[in-house]
C-alpha cells in the first residue's frame, strides 16, 4: 500500500509504504481460535475412537499454528517512509531506525529485473538501496512512476 502526503506549507513530501494486511489483530485471534477449536474437535473424535494421543498432538499443532500465524502477521508491521524535501531524499525503514539519505538532485530511480521479480532501486554516488521489496509488482511499478515524477518536479523547481 502506498500513501502519498504531498508537500505543502513548507512540509516535505512523504511516501508511506506498507504491505497489504488482510486481517486485523482481532481477526487473527478469531482465526486462530476457530482453527484450534476445529483441530481439538477432530482430536476429540479421534480420542473417542481410541487414539489417546490425538489431543496431545492437536494441542502441539494448534500452538505451532498460532505461533506461525502470529509471526507472519507481525511481519506486516514493517514499513518504509520516503521523505523528499529541499535538502535530501530520506528513506527510513521501520520498525528499526535504519535511515539512508540521498541528495535529491542526484538520485536515480531504477527498476531492475532480478531473481524472478523487479527490484526498485534508488541509486546515487555508487550507493544503491532497494525500496518497496514487500510490495506487489503493480504497486512497485506505481511507486517507480510516482518517485520519478516527484523527483522530476523537484529538479525542475531547483532549476528555477
URHUUR-V513290 format. One record per residue. N is the residue number from 0. RES is the residue in one letter. OMEGA is omega in radians with two decimals (NA if undefined). NEAR is the number of other C-alpha atoms within 10 Angstrom. D_FIRST is the distance of its C-alpha to the first C-alpha in Angstrom with 1 decimal. Layout:
# URHUUR-V513290
N RES OMEGA NEAR D_FIRST
N RES OMEGA NEAR D_FIRST
This chain:
# URHUUR-V513290
0 X -3.13 16 0.0
1 X 3.10 18 3.8
2 X -3.10 11 6.6
3 X 2.98 12 10.0
4 X -3.08 12 13.3
5 X 3.13 12 16.1
6 X 3.04 13 19.3
7 X 3.07 8 22.1
8 X 3.12 5 25.3
9 X 3.10 8 25.4
10 X -3.12 13 22.0
11 X 3.03 17 19.8
12 X -3.09 17 16.7
13 X 3.01 19 13.6
14 X 3.06 20 10.2
15 X 3.09 17 8.0
16 X 3.14 25 5.8
17 X 3.06 19 5.1
18 X 3.09 18 5.7
19 X -3.12 13 5.8
20 X -3.08 11 9.1
21 X -3.05 9 11.8
22 X 2.94 12 14.5
23 X 3.11 10 15.4
24 X 3.12 11 18.2
25 X 3.11 8 20.7
26 X 3.10 11 19.6
27 X 3.12 16 19.8
28 X 3.12 14 23.3
29 X 3.13 13 24.4
30 X 3.13 15 23.4
31 X 3.14 18 25.3
32 X -3.14 14 28.2
33 X -3.13 12 28.5
34 X 3.11 14 28.4
35 X 3.11 19 30.9
36 X 3.12 15 33.1
37 X 3.13 14 33.3
38 X -3.13 19 34.1
39 X 3.08 20 36.8
40 X 3.10 14 38.3
41 X 3.11 15 38.6
42 X 3.09 21 40.2
43 X 3.08 18 42.5
44 X 3.09 14 43.6
45 X 3.12 15 44.2
46 X 3.11 15 46.2
47 X 3.14 11 48.2
48 X 3.01 9 49.2
49 X 3.13 10 50.4
50 X -3.03 12 47.4
51 X -3.14 13 47.7
52 X -3.11 12 45.0
53 X 3.12 19 42.2
54 X 3.11 19 41.1
55 X 3.13 13 40.9
56 X 3.10 14 38.8
57 X 3.08 20 36.6
58 X 3.11 16 36.1
59 X 3.14 12 35.2
60 X -3.13 15 32.8
61 X 3.11 20 31.1
62 X 3.13 14 30.8
63 X 3.13 12 29.3
64 X 3.13 15 26.8
65 X 3.12 19 25.8
66 X -3.12 13 25.4
67 X 3.12 12 23.4
68 X 3.12 16 21.0
69 X 3.11 15 20.7
70 X 3.12 11 20.1
71 X 3.14 11 17.4
72 X 3.13 16 15.7
73 X 3.10 11 16.3
74 X 3.08 12 14.5
75 X 3.11 14 11.2
76 X -3.09 13 12.3
77 X 3.11 14 11.8
78 X 3.08 19 9.6
79 X 3.09 23 10.6
80 X 3.12 20 11.9
81 X -3.10 21 13.3
82 X 3.13 19 16.2
83 X 3.06 25 18.5
84 X -3.06 16 21.9
85 X -3.02 16 25.4
86 X -3.07 11 26.2
87 X 2.90 17 23.3
88 X -3.02 23 19.8
89 X 3.09 18 18.8
90 X 3.11 23 16.1
91 X -3.14 19 16.1
92 X -3.08 17 15.0
93 X 0.28 15 14.7
94 X 3.09 10 16.4
95 X 3.13 10 19.1
96 X -3.11 8 20.7
97 X -3.07 10 20.4
98 X 3.12 13 20.2
99 X -3.13 13 21.0
100 X 3.05 16 22.3
101 X 3.00 21 23.1
102 X -3.00 16 25.3
103 X -3.12 20 23.3
104 X -3.04 17 26.2
105 X -3.05 13 26.5
106 X 3.07 20 23.0
107 X 3.10 17 22.1
108 X -3.08 19 18.8
109 X 3.04 16 19.6
110 X -3.07 15 18.1
111 X 3.06 10 20.5
112 X 3.14 10 21.1
113 X 3.10 8 22.1
114 X 3.09 6 22.3
115 X 3.13 6 21.4
116 X 3.08 11 17.9
117 X 3.10 16 16.9
118 X 3.08 21 16.3
119 X -3.05 22 14.9
120 X 2.92 20 17.6
121 X -3.04 20 18.8
122 X 3.08 16 22.5
123 X 3.07 17 25.3
124 X 3.08 10 28.9
125 X 3.11 5 28.7
126 X 3.08 10 25.7
127 X 3.11 16 22.5
128 X 3.08 14 19.2
129 X 3.10 14 16.4
130 X 3.08 22 12.9
131 X -3.12 23 9.6
132 X -3.11 16 11.8
133 X -3.14 17 9.6
134 X 3.04 17 7.2
135 X -3.09 15 8.9
136 X -3.12 15 11.6
137 X 3.12 9 10.6
138 X 3.11 15 7.2
139 X 3.09 22 9.6
140 X 3.09 16 12.2
141 X 3.10 13 10.3
142 X 3.08 21 9.7
143 X -3.14 20 13.4
144 X -3.13 13 14.6
145 X -3.13 15 13.1
146 X 3.11 18 14.6
147 X 3.14 16 17.8
148 X 3.13 12 18.2
149 X 3.13 14 17.7
150 X 3.09 19 20.1
151 X 3.09 14 22.5
152 X 3.14 11 22.7
153 X -3.10 16 23.3
154 X 3.07 15 26.0
155 X 3.09 10 27.7
156 X -3.14 10 27.9
157 X -3.12 10 29.4
158 X -3.10 6 32.1
159 X NA 5 33.3
